[in-house]
Amino acid sequence: MNSQTMDRADVCTAEAVVSEYTCPVPHTPQAVSGIRRRALGVLAAWGTPGDAAQEAVLVISEMVTNAVLHALPPAELRLLLCSEDDHHVIRVEVTDAGEAPVWPGTGTSPDESGRGAVVVDALALRHGSLSRPCGTTTWWADLPAR
C-alpha cells in the first residue's frame, strides 16, 4: 500500500490550487449518493474526462462512506484541482471528528466492508491521513485529473 502520512501542503500548496469545492457531509449513509452527484458535477465543471471523473467519484464515495460509518460527525468533503508540474491533480479530502466508538455486536463482517482502502490504493497516485491534536482526521487522496 502506498499510504503516507503527510501534510496536504507538501503536495498541493495554496499556490498550486486552481479551483476548490467544499461541502458538509451529512452523517447518514443515504447522503453518500448526493455527495457523489455533487462531486460529479464539480468534476465535470473542471473539465475532468469521464474515466478520470468516474474513478474520482469512486474514491470520494469510499472515503465519505468510511467517514459516515466509522467516524464521528461533523465531516466535510473538500475537492481541490491542483496544478502539479505540467499536469493537474484532483485532491480529495474528507475530514471527520475522529474514530467513533465501536459497540460490541455492531461492527460489519469482513465480507460486507473493508474494500475501500483497496480501491483508494489502486486508483490514487498517493494517499494518506493527517491527524490533528484537536481530534480531527483528514483522509486524502491525489488522483489524476486527465
N, C-alpha and C positions, 0 to 999 in steps of 0.2 A: 504494500500500500504506500502511496506517495503522500500520505498525510503529513502536514507540517504544522507546528505551532509558530505563527509568525504574525507580527503586527501588520494589518492590512496596508499601512502606509509604506511598507517595504516593497510592495508590488504595485499598488495603484495610488500614486501620490495625488494630492489635490490638483497639481498642475496637469496631470495626465487624464483627469476626468473630463470627458466630452459631454456626457449627459447623466442625469441621476433621476431615479424614481424611488419613492419610499411609501410604504403603506402599512398600517397596523394589521396584524394577523389575529382575527377573532379566534378565541380559544375553543373552537369546536371542529370536529372532523369535517362537517359539512362545509366549512369555509374554504377548504383547500381547493375545491373546483372553481370557486370565484376568484381566488388568487391566481390560479393557472390562467383563466381567461384574461384577467387584467395584465398579467405578465406577458402573455402572447401579444396583446395589443401594444404594449410598450416596445417589445422586441420588433414588431412589425414597423412601428413608427421610427425605430432606429435603423431600419433597412436590413435587419438580420435575415439572411436567407432561410427558407423553410426548414431544411435539415438542422441547421445550427439553432434555429429558434425552438424546434421540437425537442432537441437534446437539452437545451437550457431549461425549457419548461419541465422536462422530466426531472432534472436536478432540483429545480425550485420546488416541485411537488414533493420530492423525497425529503428535502430539508425542512419545508414547512410542516409536513406531516409529522416529522420527528419532533419538532418543537411543540406541536399541539398534543401529541400523545405522551411525550416523555419529559416535558419541562413545565415550569410554572409560567403563568402569564405575568406581565404582558409580553407579547412577541411582536417583532417588526421585520418586514421584508425590505431590503434595500437592494436595488439593482443599479449598477454603475457601468457605463460604457466608457472604457479607458483606452487611450491611445498608448500602445507599448511598442517602442521602436517603430517599425514600419507596418504594424498591424493593430487591429482592435481586439480587445478582450472584454468579455462580459464578466463583471464581478457580481456574484450572488452572495448576499449576506443575510443571515437570519439570526437576529438577536433575541434571546429569551432570558427569563429571570432565574435560570439555573435548573438543576435537576429536581423533578417532582419526587416526593417520597413514593416508593413502591409498596403497596399494601399486599400482604400475603393473599395469594389466590387471584390477584387482579392482573398479573402480567400475561402477555400473549405468549403463545407457544412458539418455538423456533420456526415451525412450519408456516406461521402466519405473518412473521415480520423478520426484520434483520437484513433485508437485501438492499436497503437504501444506501448503505456505505459502499457496497459493491458497485452500484450504479454510479454513484458520485465518483468513485475511484476510476471507473472505466471511462467516464466522459470528461472529467476535469483535467486541465493542464496541470493544476496543483490545487490543493485544498488543505484546510486545517481549521483550527479554532483558536480563539483568544478569550481567556477567562479573566475577568476583572475582579478586583477585591470587593467591589460592591455586590457581587453575586451574579452578575450577568455573564452570559457566554455568547459569543458571536461565532457562528459556524460560517465559513466562507468557502467559496469555490470559484476559480477562474476558468472560463470556458472560451473557446474560440468564437469570435463574433462573425466570422466569414469563412 
